[in-house]
Amino acid sequence: FALTSTLGIGYPFLALKGGARSVIKFSGSGPAIYSDGLSTSAMVYGLRIENLKIHGNASATYGVVLNNSSHAYVSNVSVKDVTTGAVHLDVVFGSHLRNVRCSTNEDVFTTIPTDGIVLTSANGNHIDTCVVEGLTAGAGVKGVSGSANKVTNGVYEGNKYGVYLTSNCDSWTLDTPYFELNSTASVY
């Protein structure tokens, strides 16, 4: 599928599911997929994004941005060739990222994002079995603000940081993630 502008999603309980080889080739600027509950003044509940590969470009910022969402499920999503990050959870609660991948070890990248998974004002989310590798300028998981988020399993390798949490993050749980060869620190 070819997208020339951001795919905006603002409906509750919507499912965006790809097939076995579904690829979104995004040639626009900004995020490829953007769920914005703030513009509708209502939180987006129960959004599902599954089984997709997202290929961006030098003007693409993120693969997926969820804004003002709750109980979202993002699974088996692979992102490459974006500038800022694979997935951004911004004002997101009780959501689950499973097997999100952004790895220079698994694919050839023309643009390497700064960070992999970014959480801002995000609380009670679960990041499970994700793979973020080769992001030498940033973190596999970056917590800007939020509490009670959990990182379970997964591989965070060859980044500047495996997991980077600012002082605005509290009560995070790291449960057996695998760290290797992160240049500054595995956890900061």
N, C-alpha and C positions, 0 to 999 in steps of 0.2 A: 504494500500500500504506500502511496506517495502522499505526503502532507506538505503543503506549502505554507500553511499558517497553523498556529496552535490549535489543537483539538480541545475545545472547552467543554467541560462536563460540570453540570450544576444540578443534576437530578438525583434524588435519593434512590438507593437500592438498584442502581444501574450496574450492569455487568458488561465490561469490555473484555471479551475473551478471544484470544487468537487460536489458530490451529497449530499443528505440529511445526510448521516452518513459517509462521507469520512474522513478517518484518515490516516495521513502519520506517520508511525513509523520510526523514524530516528535513526539508530544505529551507525552512523559515528561520526566524529569530525568536529568542525567548524559549520557554519550555515547549517540548513536543506535546505533552498532555498536561492539562491544567484543570483541576477541580477547584472551583471558587465559590465557597459558601458565603463569603463576605459580600460579594456583589448582589446576592439575592437576599441578604440579611437573614438567612436561615442556614443552619449547619447542614452539610450534606452527610447523610447517614448511609452506611452499608454499601458504599461503592466497592466494586470488585474490578481489579485489573489483573488479567492472568495470561500467561503463555504468549508473551510478545518479546520480540527483539526490537529495540529502538536504536536506529542509526541516525545521529545528528550531523552537525557540520560546525564550522568555526563560529557561526553566529547563534547556535543553539546553546542555551544556558543549562537546562536540566532535561532529563528524560521525562520525569513525572514530578509534578508539584501538586500536593494536596493541601488546600488552604481552608481552614474552618470546616474540618471533617471529623467524623466520629465513626468508629467501628468499620473502617475501611479494611480491605484485604488486597494486598498486592503480592502476587506469587508468580514465580518463574518468569521474571522480567529481567532482560539483559539490556544494558545501556552502554553505548560507546559513542565517541566523537561529540561530546558536549563540553562546555567550558567550565561550568561551576560545580555540578554534581549530578549523580545518577538520579537520586530521589531526594526531594525536600518535603518534610512534614512541617507545616507551619500552622500553629493553632490546631493541632490534631490530637484526638483523645481515643484511647482504647482501640488502636488499630494494630494490624499485624502485617509486617513485611516478611515474606518467606522466600528464600532462594532468589533474592535480588542479586544480580551479578554485574560487576563493572571491573573487568580484569584484563590488563594488558598481556597477561600470560595466556589467555584463551582466545584473543582476537587481535588483529592489527588495528591500532588506533592512529588516526591522523590528528586528532585533537584529544588531549588527555585532560580530564576535569581536575579541578583543584581538590575536591573532596568527593567521597562516595555517597554516603547517606547523611543528610543534614537534618537536625531536629531543632526547631525554634518554637518556644512556647508549646511544647509537646509533652503530654503527660500520659502515663500508663500504656505506652505502646510497647510492642514486642518485635524485636528484630531477630529473626531466627534463620540460621543456616545460610547466611548471605556470604558472598565472596567479593571482596574488594582488594585488588592487587595492582601495584605499580603506579600509584598516584603520589609521585615524589614530592609534590608541593603541599600536600594536605593530609587529611585523615581518612581512614576507611569509614569510620563513623564519627561525626562531629556533633556534639551536643552544645548548642548555643544557649538554650535555656529550656527548663522543664524538669519534671520530677517523675520518679517511679517508672522509668523506662528500663527495659530489660534487653540485653544483648546475649543471645544464646547460640552456642556453637559457631559455625562459620569460620572463614579464613580472612585475616586482615594482614596482608604480607606485602613488603616492599614499598610501603607508603612512608610518608614523613612520620605520621603517627598511626598506630593501629586504631585506637579510640582516643579522641580529644574532647574533654569536657571542660567548659568554662566554669567560673565560680558561680554562675547562675543556674547550675545543674545540681540537683540533690537527689539522694535515694535511688541512684541507678544501680542495677545489678548486672554484673558481667559473669555469665555462667558458662564456663569452658569454651570461650572463643580461642582459636588458634592464632598466635602471633608469630611472625618470623621476619627478620631483616627489615624492620621499620627503622629508618635512619636516625630519628631523634628519640622516640620512645614508643613502646607498645601501648602504654596507657599514660595519659597526661591529664 
